[in-house]
Amino acid sequence: MADAPGSLALRHVVVMHRHGDRSPIASHVSPKLSIDETERAYWASQLLTPDDIAILDAAATVHTEDEPKHGGVWPLGQLTRRGMDRMVRRGQALRERYDHFLDDATPTDVYIVSTNITRTIRSAQSVVRGLFPDAPRFQVHTMAPQFLTPIHTGLEYKAFGLHANAVAHATRPGYEALEAEMKALLAIPDDQALHWTVVRDMLVCRKAHGLPVPDGLHDALYEAACDHNAWEWHLLYSDPMQAQRGFVRGLAEIQAHLESIVEKDIDHRLTIISAHDNTLVALVCALGLQIGNVIPNYGAVLAMEIYEDSTTNEHFVLVRFEDAAVSFLGEATPMVPFTAMKRRFDNFAATHAASSAL
């Protein structure tokens, strides 16, 4: 690739993406933000048809030990046709970027894994269809969500919200006014918590499909709500005592796969991981990748390019987020020795081993 010195050869690419556009997960946020039967019928009309599913299954079969989870009460939490189409285009864009590297790739050169949730599985199939439109059928393997994405209990989510709210009131200028304006607009009582993630999720879904939003929700307020929620996520996933703990198994799985690549225990050259927005945020925070306070959009791609020095056999890694090279905190250049990335994985594991022993 253009960012790599001439002595380095690209050996493997790990593509981690968020699933595509989906229907909302929650059906009720407040009296002013709730899904009625008309909207429910709309979302049902936007989902994949049997013909769509047949096309995706022709691109990649699904290998799973357990029945995939729906990820919501139907028709909520499901990949839309818009999501499928855009993930196909994501695959086409990846093919354009890595065309020479993947020129003669066959299904045995590609390992595809997804959380065992319908929307991520269908998203992975869509990416494959875009990447390899004329190739033989590929395989999508599944893993239980805890091996690829952060997992938290309901009580933990509540505690995270209370913690973030307290920090925001203490440190973020203008937050008190933002919270008050949003609560008033959504008819949420003053003494009731405002769950920014749930609010943002439903608003993002409606705006993406041109559906009505609550009266009075101007663009500046919408952007402020999204920005604040992104700040919350990065606060929580950067804190070993908060949400970061839910990603211990997930990060260990990703580390093991990367180490297998470098140790040449696997033969394929491309790994596709179909996961979730909090997978990407948790990974970025754990490794100190400098992308700013961002919640990845539907279909967002984080790619880890593994290079090998032809003279020393040392391995290097370059991370891209939405095609742009990303630096690690404290590193002078985006490309670093793989050992430098491994230290970050090891430090994360050591931190959480110590906190678990307390």
C-alpha positions in Angstrom: 0.0 0.0 0.0 1.0 3.6 -0.5 1.8 4.2 3.2 4.3 1.2 3.4 8.0 1.4 2.7 9.3 -0.6 -0.3 10.9 -3.3 1.9 7.5 -4.2 3.4 5.1 -6.7 1.9 1.4 -6.8 2.8 0.7 -10.2 4.3 -2.8 -10.0 5.8 -5.7 -7.6 6.2 -8.2 -7.8 9.1 -11.3 -5.9 8.2 -13.6 -5.2 11.1 -16.9 -3.6 10.2 -20.1 -2.5 11.9 -23.3 -4.0 10.5 -25.3 -2.1 8.0 -28.4 0.1 8.4 -31.0 -1.5 10.6 -34.4 -0.8 12.2 -34.3 0.6 15.7 -33.8 -1.7 18.7 -36.0 0.0 21.3 -39.7 0.5 20.7 -40.2 3.1 23.4 -38.0 5.9 24.6 -40.5 8.4 26.0 -44.1 9.6 25.3 -42.7 11.8 22.4 -40.4 9.1 21.0 -42.1 5.8 20.6 -42.8 3.4 17.7 -46.5 3.1 16.9 -48.1 0.5 14.6 -47.7 2.6 11.5 -44.0 3.0 12.1 -43.6 -0.7 13.0 -45.3 -1.6 9.6 -42.9 0.8 7.9 -39.8 -1.0 9.4 -41.2 -4.4 8.5 -41.5 -3.2 4.8 -37.8 -2.2 4.8 -36.4 -5.6 5.8 -34.8 -8.2 3.5 -37.1 -10.2 1.3 -36.8 -14.0 0.8 -35.2 -13.2 -2.6 -32.6 -10.9 -0.9 -31.8 -13.6 1.6 -31.4 -16.2 -1.2 -28.9 -14.0 -3.0 -26.9 -13.5 0.2 -26.9 -17.2 1.0 -25.6 -17.9 -2.5 -22.7 -15.6 -1.8 -21.8 -17.1 1.6 -23.2 -20.0 3.6 -23.6 -19.6 7.4 -21.9 -22.1 9.7 -23.2 -21.8 13.2 -23.7 -24.2 16.2 -26.6 -22.2 17.6 -29.6 -20.5 16.1 -28.7 -16.9 15.3 -30.2 -14.3 17.6 -32.7 -11.9 16.2 -31.1 -8.9 18.0 -34.5 -7.4 18.7 -38.2 -8.0 18.7 -39.2 -8.3 15.0 -39.2 -6.1 13.0 -36.8 -4.2 15.3 -33.0 -4.6 15.3 -33.0 -6.1 11.7 -30.8 -5.3 8.7 -32.7 -3.3 6.1 -32.5 -3.5 2.4 -30.7 -0.2 2.5 -28.2 -1.7 4.9 -27.7 -4.7 2.6 -27.1 -2.5 -0.5 -24.7 -0.3 1.3 -22.7 -3.2 2.7 -22.4 -4.6 -0.8 -20.9 -1.3 -1.8 -18.6 -1.5 1.2 -17.4 -4.8 -0.2 -16.9 -3.2 -3.6 -14.9 -0.4 -2.1 -12.7 -2.9 -0.2 -12.1 -4.8 -3.4 -11.0 -1.6 -5.1 -8.5 -0.8 -2.3 -7.0 -4.3 -2.0 -7.6 -5.4 -5.6 -4.0 -6.4 -6.3 -3.6 -8.2 -2.9 -6.9 -10.1 -3.5 -6.4 -10.7 -7.2 -6.3 -14.5 -7.1 -8.1 -15.0 -3.8 -10.3 -18.1 -3.3 -12.7 -18.9 -0.5 -9.8 -20.7 1.4 -7.9 -17.4 1.5 -10.7 -15.6 3.4 -11.9 -16.2 6.9 -15.2 -14.5 7.8 -16.6 -14.4 11.3 -19.7 -12.6 12.7 -21.4 -12.3 16.0 -24.2 -14.8 16.0 -26.9 -12.1 15.3 -28.9 -11.9 12.2 -28.0 -8.3 11.2 -24.2 -8.9 11.5 -24.4 -12.2 9.6 -26.4 -10.7 6.7 -24.0 -7.7 6.7 -21.0 -10.1 6.4 -22.7 -11.9 3.5 -23.4 -8.5 1.8 -19.7 -7.5 2.1 -18.6 -10.8 0.6 -21.0 -10.3 -2.3 -19.5 -7.0 -3.0 -15.9 -8.2 -2.6 -16.2 -11.4 -4.6 -19.2 -11.1 -7.0 -18.1 -13.9 -9.3 -16.3 -16.2 -6.9 -17.5 -19.6 -5.5 -19.5 -19.6 -2.3 -17.7 -18.4 0.8 -18.5 -19.3 4.5 -19.5 -17.1 7.4 -18.6 -18.5 10.8 -20.4 -17.2 13.9 -19.3 -16.7 17.5 -21.3 -15.9 20.5 -21.4 -12.1 21.0 -19.1 -12.1 24.1 -16.2 -13.2 21.9 -16.4 -10.3 19.5 -18.2 -7.4 21.3 -18.5 -6.0 24.8 -21.1 -7.6 27.0 -22.8 -5.8 29.9 -25.7 -6.6 32.3 -28.7 -4.3 32.6 -27.4 -3.2 36.0 -24.0 -2.3 34.5 -25.6 -0.2 31.7 -27.6 1.7 34.4 -24.4 2.3 36.4 -22.5 3.4 33.4 -25.2 5.9 32.6 -25.2 7.3 36.1 -21.4 7.6 36.1 -21.2 9.3 32.7 -24.0 11.7 33.8 -22.2 12.7 36.9 -18.9 13.3 35.1 -20.7 15.3 32.4 -22.4 17.5 35.0 -19.0 18.1 36.7 -16.9 18.6 33.6 -18.8 19.4 30.4 -19.8 23.1 30.0 -23.4 23.4 28.7 -24.3 19.8 29.5 -27.0 20.8 32.1 -28.8 22.9 29.5 -28.5 20.2 26.9 -30.0 17.6 29.2 -32.8 19.9 30.3 -33.7 20.8 26.7 -33.8 17.2 25.5 -35.8 16.0 28.5 -38.4 18.8 28.0 -38.6 18.0 24.2 -39.1 14.3 24.9 -41.4 14.7 27.9 -39.0 12.9 30.2 -39.5 13.9 33.9 -36.7 15.8 35.6 -36.1 13.0 38.1 -35.8 10.3 35.4 -32.5 9.4 33.7 -32.1 10.2 30.1 -30.5 7.3 28.2 -28.6 9.0 25.5 -27.7 5.9 23.6 -31.3 4.8 23.3 -32.4 8.3 22.3 -29.6 8.7 19.7 -30.3 5.2 18.2 -33.9 5.9 17.5 -33.2 9.4 16.1 -30.4 8.1 13.9 -32.7 5.4 12.5 -35.6 7.8 11.8 -33.3 10.4 10.2 -31.7 7.9 7.9 -35.1 6.9 6.6 -36.6 10.4 6.5 -39.1 9.6 9.2 -40.5 12.3 11.5 -38.6 13.3 14.6 -40.1 15.0 17.7 -41.3 18.5 17.2 -38.6 21.0 18.2 -35.6 18.7 17.5 -33.5 21.1 15.5 -30.3 20.0 13.8 -28.0 21.6 16.4 -29.7 19.7 19.2 -29.6 16.5 17.3 -25.8 16.9 16.6 -25.2 17.9 20.2 -27.0 14.7 21.4 -25.0 12.5 19.1 -21.7 14.2 20.1 -22.5 13.9 23.8 -23.3 10.2 23.4 -20.1 9.6 21.6 -18.2 11.3 24.4 -20.0 9.0 26.9 -19.0 5.9 25.0 -15.3 6.9 24.8 -15.3 7.9 28.5 -16.7 4.5 29.5 -14.7 2.3 27.2 -11.4 4.1 28.2 -12.0 3.4 31.8 -10.8 0.0 33.2 -13.4 0.2 36.0 -16.3 1.0 33.7 -17.4 -0.5 30.3 -13.9 -1.7 29.4 -14.3 -4.7 31.6 -17.0 -6.1 29.3 -14.5 -6.4 26.4 -11.9 -8.6 28.1 -12.9 -11.8 26.3 -13.5 -10.0 23.0 -10.1 -8.3 22.9 -8.4 -11.6 23.9 -10.1 -13.3 20.9 -8.9 -10.5 18.5 -5.4 -10.6 19.9 -5.1 -14.4 19.5 -6.2 -14.1 15.9 -3.7 -11.4 15.1 -0.9 -13.3 16.8 -1.8 -16.4 14.7 -1.4 -14.3 11.6 2.1 -13.1 12.6 3.1 -16.6 13.7 1.9 -18.0 10.4 -0.4 -20.5 12.0 -3.1 -19.6 9.5 -3.0 -19.6 5.7 -5.7 -17.2 4.7 -4.8 -13.6 3.8 -8.0 -11.7 4.6 -10.1 -11.8 7.8 -13.6 -10.2 7.9 -15.1 -9.5 11.3 -18.7 -8.4 11.2 -19.6 -6.8 14.5 -21.1 -3.7 16.2 -20.5 -0.1 16.9 -19.4 -0.8 20.5 -16.9 -3.4 19.2 -15.1 -0.8 17.2 -15.2 1.8 20.0 -14.0 -0.7 22.6 -11.1 -1.7 20.4 -10.2 1.8 19.6 -10.1 2.8 23.3 -8.3 -0.4 24.4 -5.5 0.2 21.9 -5.3 4.0 22.1 -6.2 4.6 18.5 -6.7 8.3 17.8 -10.0 8.6 15.9 -11.6 11.2 18.3 -14.9 10.7 20.1 -16.8 8.9 17.3 -19.6 6.3 17.3 -19.0 4.5 14.0 -21.7 4.9 11.4 -23.5 1.9 9.9 -21.0 -0.1 7.9 -18.0 1.7 9.2 -14.7 -0.2 8.6 -11.6 -0.5 10.7 -8.8 -2.3 8.8 -5.6 -3.7 10.3 -3.0 -4.2 7.6 -0.2 -6.6 8.6 3.1 -6.2 6.8 6.3 -8.2 6.8 9.8 -6.9 6.3 11.4 -9.0 3.5 14.9 -8.7 5.0 14.3 -9.0 8.7 10.9 -10.9 8.7 9.7 -8.4 11.3 6.0 -7.6 11.2 4.4 -4.2 11.2 0.8 -3.0 11.5 -1.0 -0.1 9.9 -4.6 0.6 11.1 -7.1 2.5 8.9 -10.5 3.8 10.0 -12.7 4.7 7.1 -9.7 4.4 4.8 -7.6 7.0 6.7 -4.4 5.8 8.5 -4.8 6.1 12.3 -2.0 6.7 14.8 -1.7 5.0 18.2 -1.5 7.3 21.2 2.2 8.1 21.8 3.5 6.8 18.5 5.1 9.1 16.0 3.8 7.4 12.9 0.7 5.3 12.1 2.7 2.3 11.1 4.2 0.5 14.1 6.0 -2.8 14.8 3.5 -5.5 15.6 5.3 -5.9 18.9 4.2 -2.3 19.8 0.5 -3.3 19.2 1.0 -6.5 21.1 2.2 -4.6 24.2 -1.1 -2.7 24.2 -3.1 -5.9 24.1 -0.9 -7.3 26.9 -1.2 -4.2 29.0 -5.0 -4.3 28.6 -5.0 -8.0 29.7 -2.7 -7.3 32.7 -4.8 -4.3 33.8 -8.0 -6.4 33.9 -6.3 -9.4 35.4 -5.2 -7.1 38.3 -8.6 -5.5 38.7 -10.3 -8.9 38.7 -8.0 -10.0 41.6 -9.0 -7.0 43.7 
